[in-house]
Amino acid sequence: MDKLLAILNELHEDVDFTAETALIDDGILDSLDIVSIVTEVYSEFDVRIPPEEIVPENFNSAQALWELISRLDEA
């Protein structure tokens, strides 16, 4: 989870990713951020996020994103 938080903090240093639960809904992350996250997740964790998993509920919080990475890593 620390690596994921580091990735997110590189995008937006001013956001508390441990507490925020509406990253997409509140417009904190935009489409370019999502592309960066997907790329970095593959680079850091060797986990590909398929297009059908790129939905707001998977990116609204660091915890949701971490659960997605964990689920895909087990598959």
Secondary structure as UniProt FT lines:
FT   HELIX           2..11
FT   TURN            13..14
FT   TURN            17..19
FT   TURN            23..27
FT   HELIX           31..45
FT   HELIX           51..53
FT   HELIX           56..59
FT   HELIX           62..74
//
